[in-house]
Amino acid sequence: MSRVSDLAPRGSTSRRRSERQRLAGAARVPTNRGKTLNRCLAWNMRRKRRPPTMDGVYQLPARDLSHAFLESNLERLWLGARTREHVERAEASGEVLFTSDGTPVLRHRGALLGTPSDDLWLDRAVRESPRDSAYLVFGLGLGHTARALRAITDAPIMIYEPDPGLMRRALSVGPSDLGAFPIVCSAHDLTQLWPNFGGNRDNVTLISTPGYVSLYEREDRAVREALTQLVQRRSVNDATHRIRAREWISDVLENLELLRDSPFFMGLAEKYKNVPAFIVGAGPSLGKNAELLADAAKKGIVFAVNSSALSLARRGVTPQVVACMESIDLSTLLAQVPYLDDVVRAFSMTAHPRTLRTGKGPLLPVYEGLPQFTPLVSLGRASGLAVCGSVSTLAFSLAQRLGCSPIVLVGQDLAYTNGHAYAAGTPYEGSKVELSADGQSIVHQRSATLHAVSGLKVEQEPLREATAWGGDGTVYSTIGFSAVRNWLELAADVLTHDRPEQRLVNATEGGARVAGFEERTLAEVLSPLPELNISARDIAEAAHAAQPPLSRERLAGWLDTQLSGARAARHAARRVRRLAESAERVVNRDDPRAVTRAFGKLDEAERQLRAAVGSSPFVDGYSWTAVDAIMQGAGGDHTDSQHSAVSAVRAEARFASAIESCTRELEAKLVQTRNDLGALAPDLTHGDTSPWPS
């Protein structure tokens, strides 16, 4: 189970270093508590010594090199982009002081910040944390807590400093030895860096640097909430990957042939600058303003998602675009949408093959910006669309890529407004929720249609309350909705910073508030807008003109590249498996020199396998479930070194065997797709190439 532990330090004592965990890629930093910094400050103290102050600390004199130190540290340290900007703009706050034993600390608003942590307590905190835990240190101080924590664990450690002014002061006092720690001072940077830092961890432990919580209580609460959301989002994404990764890649290969007739939607990047876009979800509040979307279609581009498309049809509204990225088969439900032959179908390449072949309206495929789909970038000549488990986020990212403004949310409750899950007229109408008896959970009452489409789903989820649209009260929400809302809020933060000309409006008129979006009624949004009368045909023809469909030769060449990468990964996995089996035999002979040679060969083969899998994202995604299952079942600790070594090489052999087996299966699919492509009719070079069905 995922969790966020919240730990605060107590006092100071010494303790010998505990045994390090063996974690691949863990950063190493000097474990002596700030020796570099202490020497630098002590040199200045020799120049101008001051008497001890009343609280037993020595005050640091003014320094001529502070700006040079700051610039050097900002250049060298692992800082988030926004963090660097905040520190550069901030005025330095706090002052650097020496304690009576010569340890430098910060003093701010009457409090000492960053005094040495209790090593005994830290050691116990690490031992009591889950083995896979990452750590977030709340408060930089002068780095003492982070260094002490690194001395007793090799787990990932990130530092969150709530005050950029204090960070500026800390980075101005001397050369910093904290280069191996990611350091952030904004929620944006925390969210951006987390996937690469602790994204594969189910648990995170929050360690508070002495003095910080009392001064920054509000920021401490915000960080703990952000961490909880990040870990929970990771758990949701992790479960999705376990179930879907192999299926997604298989669907991409089966849908590949469609690219001979259908160009990617992303080829229209920046072609619709300042054109309003309306992202229409299926939330309960859609009933408040759905009829106005007929006017919206005249004044901009209406993007309906698969779950809201039928509801719009029943209200006489025809959007220009219907978006879908579901991997489950939605062909039966979509076939009920009467206008599906008259709109652009922005369907993901990862959607079910029958879904992509439903409807006759022009297909403009899209793909998600996920690591396993990186190979599609060379076909689409554009990065994938940012998503967060909801087709509404895909439609939002697509509108943003087109340059649309304002981007208007409609029917995006992201909450259970009045206990309802979906709007009237949607396929899932009638799905409701109620509070559990203890008031801590949401209990689902799903409609028969939703049960039939989605299969088994959890019947009860932890309750999350969110501020209501308009700011009056709260609404019921869940982890899944919160993840999408947080994603939209992060997108708003990024766009406000990078693309301030793109306005964001939430015209849902119900549900949850989305920070960073203006709140307007849909009528207020539409009132000043002129009619543009952009049709679905206009969009489809523009897409074909911007980026014609791909030739059979181009697709065949792409498949050959993926096949070559898969074969290289399989050969590398086979070598690791054989060397691991050989190493086990050597370990059992108890020949130290032979063991050293065998492990050296195995280490090199593992590096080659990591490189091969890293260069073939399809292999990584396709084998993810099998490899993860082996990791979950990996053996426990062994006190006997020989048994431990045998267990380790057996695990290596199992990992390699799983990758080898999965990659062989992937190769077969690639070869079959290549053969099917060759059996198709040759590309047309003349005649009617209109994207619209005749």
N, C-alpha and C positions, 0 to 999 in steps of 0.2 A: 504494500500500500504506500502511495506517495505521501510525504509529509514534509512540513517545514518545522524544524526545531528552533526554538528561540532561547539562546543562552546568553547570560550576562556574567562578566568576570567578578571575582571576589579577591581582593588583596594581592599580595605578591610574595612568592617564595621560589626556591630553586628546585629543579628536579632533573634527573638525568634523562636523556633523550630516549624515547620509546622506539621500538623496532618499526622501521618504515614499511608501509605497504608497497607492494610491487605493482605500480600502475603505469602502463605504457604512456609515454609522452609527458609525464609529469614534469613541471618546471622545477629547476633547482636554483635556489638563491642562497646567499650567505646567511647562516643561521645565527651569527653573533649579533647581538642586539645593537644595530646601528653603529658599528665600529667606525665606518667611514664618516658618518655624520658626526659622531662624537669627536673624532680627531679634528675635523674641520672646525667645529665650534670651540674645541679646547685651544686651538691655535689662536683664534680670535680672543679668547679669554686671557691668554698670556699677554696679548698686546694691551688689553685694558681690563683688568680685573675689577669687579665691583663687589662690594660687601654683600653678604647674604641678606635677603629680604626677610620680613617678619614671618613669612610662611615657610622659611627654610629653603628657598630656591634662589638661584643666581640669575640675574637678568642679563640677557644677551645684548651686547652693544650693537650700534648701527653697523651695517655691512656695506661695503662698496661693491661687492661682487654679486649682490642679490639678483639683479636683473639678468646677469650672465648665467647664473645658476638656473634661474627660472626658465630662460630660453632653452638651455641645454636639456633640462629635464622634460620640458614640454615636447621636445623633439625626440627624445630617446625612450620615454616611458610608454607603456601600453595603455593609452588613454582612449576613451570613446571620443568620437568627433565632436559631439555637442559639449562634452566635458572640457575638451581643450578650449572651445570657444568661450564657455562660461568662465573658465579660469583666466583667460586672457582679458576678458572684460571686467572681471571683479576687482574690487579694491581689497588689498590684503587686510585680513582681520586677525585678531589675536596677537600674542607675542610669544617668542621662544624663551624659555627659562631653563635653568639647570636645577635639578634637585641636589640635595646635599651630597649624594654619592656620584654626582657628575652626569646623570642621565638627562638628556634634553627632553623637554615636554612643551606642550602648548598651554597657554592660559587665555581664556576667553570668557568675558562676562562674569568674571570672578571665579570661574571653575577651572581646575586643571584637567586637561584632556590628553589622553594617551600615555598616562603613567604605565609602567611595565605591568603586564597582566600576570595573574597568578598561574605559574607554569603547572603547578599541581592540578589546579582546577581545569586548565586547558587540556592537560593530558587525560583527565577523567572525562571531560566533555567529548573528546575524540573517541575514547574507548566506548562511551555510551551511545555515540551516534551510529546510525546504520553504516554498514561497511561500504556501501556505494555512495555515501553522502558527499556532496560538494559543500563548500563553506563560503559564506558571505560575511566579511568583516564590516560591521557598521561603524564607520569612523576611521579615517586615515591616521589622525594624530601625526606622529612622526614615524609611523610604521612599526612600532615595537610589537603590537599585537599580531600583525600579519607575519612578522619574522618568527615570533615565538610559535605561532601555529604551524608555520612551515617546518619548524624543527621537529615536529612530532607527527606530521602526516604529509604524504605525497599527493593527497587528493587535491582536486582543483580548488583554488582559493581566489575569490574576487573581493575587491575593496570598494565599498560604497561610502563616499564622503558627502554628507548632506549640505555642506557649506563651501561653495567654490572660493570664498575669501580665505577660509582656513587652508584650503588646499594650495592656494597661491602662496600663502605664508610658508607652508611646509616645503614647497618646491623651490623656495627662494633662499633657503638657509645653507644649501650645499649640494654636492652631487648625490643623487639618490641611487640606492642599490635595490629599488623595488621594481626593476624592469620586467621581472617575470610574472608580476601580478597585474591582471587587468584592473584598472581603476576607473570608476565612473562617479559622476555626481548628478546624474539625471535619470529619471525613470525611462526616458527614451533610450539612452545608451545601455541601461541595464537590460531592457527588452531586446535591443539589437544584438548585443554581445552574447546573450545567454545561450542561444541555440548552439553556438560553437564552443562555448565555455562549459556549460553544465547541462546541455540539452539532452544528453543520454543518461541523466541521473534521475532516479525516482525520488530522491530525498535531498534536502539542503538544510544545513544547520547555520543559523544566524548567530554570529559571535559579536558581541558589542564591546567596542574599545572603551576602557574606563572613562567615565565622565560624559559620554555622548548622549546617552538616553535621557538624562535629566534635562539637558539643554535642547534636545531635538526630539521631543516625544512625538510630535505630530509626524515628522519625517520618518521616525522609527516605525510607527503604525503603517504608514503608506508603503514602506519598503517591505514589511512583512506581508501585507496584502498583495503587493506586486509579485513577491516570490511565490505565494500560494497559488496565484493565477498561473504563473509560468510553469510551475510543477504540475498543476492539474491539467493545463493545456498539453503539456508534454505527454501525460498519461493518456489523454484522449487521442492525440496524434499517434502515439505509440501503438495503441490498440488498433487504430485504423490501418496503420502500416502492416501490422501483423496479419490482418485479415485481407487487406486489399493489394499490397504491393505487387505480388506476382500476377494477380488478376489484371491490375492496371496495365502492366507491360504487355501481357497477352492481348489485351484489348487494343492497345496502340498498334501492335503488329497487324491485327485483323482489320483495323480501320485504315491502314496505310494506303490501300488502293484508292481510297476516296480522294486522296490528294491529287490524283491525276485530273480531277475535274473541279476541285474546290480549293481556292487559295486561302491562306490563313487570314483571319480577321485582323491580326496585329499588323498586317501590311498597310493598314490605314492609320498608322500612328500619326498623331498631330494633324490629321486631315479634317477634323471637326472642331477646331478651336472655337471656344466661346459659344458652342451649340449646347443648349441645355440637355441634360440627360436625366432621365427619371428611372431609378432602380426600384422596381416594384416587387416586393415580397408578398408572402401569403399570410402575414400577421393578421390578427383579429381586427385591427383598426382599419384595414383596407376598406371595409364597408363604409367608413365615414366619408371618403373622398374618391372612390374608384371611378365614379361617373365623370369626374373632371379630367381623367386621363385621356379621354377622347380629345379634349382641347389641348392637353399636353403633347399629344402626338402631332398636332399641327405646329407646335411651337418648339419642338425639340425631338429627341429620340427617346422612345419609351422602350426600356429593356424589361420584359417580363421574365421571371424565372419559371422553371417547369411547374412548380406547385401553384403559382398564381395565374398561369396562362388561361386555364379553364374558367376561373372566376371572372377574369376580364371579359372573356367571350360571352358569358352569361349576362354581362352588363353592357354589351354592345360596343366594347372597346377593342380595337385591333392595334396592338403595338407594332413597332417596326422590327423588333428583335425578340426572340425567345432564347434564353440561355439555359444550358443544362450541363452538369458535369457528373451526374450520378453514375456509379458503376453498376447499380442494379438496373434491371430491365424495366424501363418506363414506357416502352413502345405502346402498350395497351392504353395507358392513361393519356399519353400525348396524342394518340390517334383520335381521341375524343375532342381535341381542340379544333374547331371548325376552320380556323384561319391558318392552320399550320402550312398550307401550300402557298400562302400569300406573304409570309414573313421570312426574314433572315433567321436561319437556325445557327446560333452561336453555341455549338455543341463541342464539348471537350473531346480530344482524341482518346482520353481515358474512359469515356462513357461506354456503356454497353453497346456492342456492335448493332444490335437491333434498334436501339434508340437512335443512333446516327442515321439509320436507313428508314426512319419514320418521317413522313412528310415529304412534299415535293418542293417546298420553298428552298431558295439557294442556301447551300451549306457553306458557312465560313468557319472552319474549325478553329479552335484555340487549344492551348495547352498551358498547364500550370507551371509556375516557377519553382518546382521541387527538384532536388538533386537528381532523383532517378530519371527525370525527363530531360536532363541536359542535352542528350543526343538530338532532341528535336530542334534545338536552337539552330543547328547547322542547316536544317530544312526550312525553318520559318524565318531565318535571318533576323530573329528578334528574341529577346529574353522572354521567358514564360511569364504568365500573369501571376501576381502575388495573390494567394488565397488563404483562407483559414477555415476549411471544412464546411463552408456554406457557399452555395452557388451565387448568393447575393454578393459575396466578396469578390467572386470572379467577375460578375457583371460590373461591379464598382471599379475594379482594376482595369477592365476593358474600356469603360467610359473615360477613365483617367488617361489611359494610353492614347485614346483618340483625341485628347485635348479638350474634352467637353467641360463646360462651365456655364451655370452651376451644375453640380452633381447633386441630385435631389433624391433623398430616401423617401419611399412611400410604402406603407404596409410592412415596415421593418420594425415591428414591436420589440423583438428580442426579449420578450417577456410574455407571461400568460395573462393578458389583459382580461379582467373580469372572469378569470378561470378558463378562458378559451385558448386553444393552441393555434387554430387556423381561422381564416376568414370564412364567412358563408360563401358558398359557391365553389370552393376549392374541393379537390378530390378527397381531402382529409377532413372535411367539415364534420363537426361533431366530436372531435377529439378534445378532451377537457382534462383539467387537473384539479386536485383538491389538496388541502394541507393534511399531513398525517396527524394522528391523534396527539402526538407530542409537539406539533407545530414546528418541527425541525426539518421536515422533508416534503417534497412534492410527490404526490401519488398520481400516476398517469391513468387516464381512462381513454384509450386510443380507439379510434373508429375501426370498423371492420376492414375498410380499404387500407388504412395505414398499417394495420396488422399484416394484411396480405402482402403488401409491398415490402415492408421493412423487415418482416420476420421477427425473430426474438430480439427484444430490447429490454433494457432495465425498466422495471415497473415503478421504481421509487428512486428519487435522486435527492441529494442534499439541497435544501432551500438556499437560494441566494436572493437577497433583496436589492433592488436597484432604484436609484432616484427616477421618478416618473418623468415622462415628457412634459415639459412646462415647469418642472421643479416642484410640483405640489404633491407631496407624499412619496410613497414608494410602490413598487410593483414586484410581483413574484417572478423570479428568474431562476436559472440553473447554471451549472458550470459551462455547459455547451453554449448557451446564449451569452454568458459573460465573456467567453473566449472570443466570440465574434464581435461583441461590443468593444472589448479591449483592443482588438485588431483594428477596428474602424477608428478608434480614438488615436491609436498610434499612427495610422495612415493620415489622420487629420493633422497630427503634430508634424509629421514629415512634410506634408504638402504646405502647411502654413510656413514652414521654414524654407522649403526648396521651390515651391510653386505657389506663391501667395495669390497669384492671379486666378487660380482655380477655386471658386467658392464652393463650399459644402453646406448643404441645407438638409435638415431633417424635417420633412413635412408629413411624418407618419400620423401626427395628431393623437398619439396614444403610445402605450408601451413604455420603454425605458429611454431615458435621456442618453444621448451619445455626445460626450464632451468633445468640443472642437467643431461641432456642427451648429449652425444657426438653427433656431427653432421658429418655423413659420408654418402657417396653414398653407395647404396646396393652392387655395384660391389667391392668397397673398403672393405666392411665388409666380403664378401664371399671369396675374393682372397686368404687369408692365411689359411682358414679353411679346415681341412681334411674331407673326406667323412665318415659319420657314418652309413648311410643307415638304420636308425631306421624306421620301418614300423608301420602302424596303428595296425596291428596284434600284433606286439611286445608290444606295449603300452597296448592293451586290455588284453593280456595274463598276463602281469606283474601286472596289476590292480587286476585281479581275484586271482592271487597268493598271493598278498600282503594283500588283505582284501576280502574274499569271500562274495557273496551276503548274505542278511539277511534272516533268517528263518521266516516262518509265525508266529511262537510262539513269536519270538523277536518283530516283528512288532505289534502283538496283545497286548503284554505287554506294549509297548510304547504307543499305543492308549489308553489303560486303564489308564495309568498315566496322559495323557492329559485330559481324561474325568473326572478323579477325581479332577484335578485342576480346571477345568471349573465348575464343580458342587459346589466346595467350594466357588468360586468367585460369582456364582449366588446366593447361600444362603446368602453370606455376603451382596450382593447388595440388596437382598430382605429385610434384616434386616434394612439396612440404609433407604430404602424407607419407611418402616413402622414406624421407629422411627422419620423420618422427618415429616411424616404426623401427627404423634402424637404430635411432638413439635409444629407444626403450631397451633393445637387446644389449646395447653397450652399457647402459646404466646397470642392468642386471648382472653384468660381468664384473662390476666394481673396479674398473680400470680408469683412474683419474685422467690420465693423458688422453685416452680414447674418448672419454666423456667430453673433455674440453674440445677436442676436434669435432666430435659429432654435434655438439651444441653450437659451435661456430658456424658449421655448414647450415644447421637448421635456422639460426638467426638470419643468415644471409638470404636463405630461401624465403623466410617469412617477409623480409623487406621487399623482395621481388614480388611476392604475392600481393602485399598491400599496394604496391605500385600498380600492378596489373589490374586489380579490382578497382582501385581509385581512378584509373583511366577508362574504365568500362562501367558507367553508372547503371546500365541495365543489369549487369552481373550482380552488382551490389544490391540493387532493389529486388531482383529475382531470388537471390539466396538469403535475403534478410531474415525471413521467418525461420528458415531451417537453422541458420547460424545462431539466431537469438534463442531458439529452443535449447540448443546445446549449452549456451552460456547460462541460461536459467538453471540447467541441471548440472552445472560444473561441480566437481567434488569439493569437499570441505577442507579444513586445515589438516596438515599432517605434521606431527612432531618429529618424525623420522625423515631425514633429508632425502634418503634414497626413495622412500615411498612417495614423498612429495614430488621428486623429479619424475618418477614413473607416471604419477597422476598428471603432471603437467604435459609431458610429451604425448600421453594418450589423448588428452584434451585437444592438443594441437592436431593430432591425426584425425580426430572427429571433426574439428572445424574444417580442415582441408578437404576431408571426404565429402562433407555437406556441400561445400562450394563446388567441388568437382562434379558431384551428381546434379546439382541444380543447373550448373553451367552447361552440362551436356544436354539437359532438357531444353534450356534456352537456345542452344545451337540448333537443335532440331526444329524449333519453331521458326528461327531465322531462316533456315534453309527452306522450310516449307513455304514461308512467305515469299522468299526469293523465287521459288519455282512457280508459285501461283501468279506472281507478277509477270513472269515471262510468258505465262499461258494466256494472259489477257490480250484483248485486241490491241493492235498497234495504235500509237498516238495519232490523233487527227491533226493534220497541218493545214486544213482548209475547211471551208464550209461555215455553218453557223456556230459560233462559239459563245453565244449569249448565255449568261449564267441563269437566265430565267427559263423555267420549263415551258415548252411549247404546247 
